[in-house]
Amino acid sequence: MRTDITEASPTPPPGDGPATERVHEALRAVILDPDFPCLGARAAFNRGTYGFALYDALASDESTEALAADLDRFAREADRESGYTTFIASFAHPKTLTPAVFEHLLWTQLHRLHQHDAAPWDASVSRDPEDGRFSFSFAGRAFFVVGLSPTGDRWARRFPWPTLAFNPHEQFERLRREGQFQGLQEAVRSRDLLLEGALNPNLADFGEHTEARQYSGRPVEEDWRCPVRFDR
């Protein structure tokens, strides 16, 4: 199963439309909630500059093949000089899973996507998950990946369907060049602190600590190591 909605179209495509519409509208309700801390995601949803697709099972062969095709198209078509954009992949299964299992499936999914990727790793970031300059790469483009799951520890990382948001790294670099990144980052962290009562312990600026620690949303241990390697 894979159906998609791009550019915030309120009408789902045929086929599995009812299921896709239900998940899509639930996701919009979360991200457009006034308390949702990520202002970039809210901007993408308000402006319609995002892609969305519903797949069957997270990390399955069928889902990987479909997601690889969709993410490749998104990576090649997304305007690098526009405002905030993101591609969001939700999965119908599994709905019952622990944070550790979600983390395992997230990295399994990213590794399988990598195996489907014929493009070289984005040269602006590292392929080593232990490196502070690491970022996931697909179709030659770096992405900061945000995972949401039914058992997410934080409200902004909780969603009934396992979900991965692929955020092009270039948009963060563009904000830095324009002198806007720090202000946006401070606003997001202030909103997160107000909502949760404490900042995400995994937060770090790009280059300080590997962003891989943030992908699943689980508060990982100090000695956590990424379970996969991207070695080609």
GIGIFEN-V305949 format. One record per backbone hydrogen bond with DSSP energy under -0.5 kcal/mol. CO is the residue of the C=O (numbers start at 1). NH is the residue of the N-H. Records with the same first field share a line. If there is no record, write none. Layout:
BEGIN
CO->NH  NH
END
This chain:
BEGIN
1->56
3->54
4->13
5->52
6->9
10->12
14->16
16->20
17->21
18->22
19->23
20->24
21->25
22->26
23->27
24->28
25->29
26->30
27->31
28->32
30->33
33->36
37->39
38->42
39->43
40->44
41->45
42->46
43->47
44->48  49
49->86
50->7  8
51->88
52->5
53->90
54->3
55->92
56->92  93
57->60
60->64
61->65
62->66
63->67
64->68
65->69
66->70
67->71
68->72
69->73
70->74
71->75
72->76
73->77
74->78
78->80
79->82
86->51
87->89  166
88->53  90
89->164
90->55
93->58
95->97
98->102
99->103
100->104
101->105
102->106
103->107
104->108
105->109
106->110
107->111
108->112
109->113
110->114
111->115
112->116
113->116  117
114->117
116->118
122->125
126->135
127->129  230
128->131
131->134
132->207
133->126
134->211
136->143
138->141
141->138
142->169
143->136  145
144->167
145->147
146->165
148->163
149->152  159
154->157
155->158
157->149
162->91
163->148
164->89  166
165->146  167
166->87  168
167->144
168->171  172
169->172  173
170->174
171->175
172->176
173->177
174->178
175->180  181
176->179
180->184
181->185
182->186
183->187
184->188
185->189
186->190
187->191
188->192
189->193
190->194
191->195
192->196
193->197
200->203
205->208  209
210->213
211->214  215
212->215
215->147
218->220
221->224
229->231
END
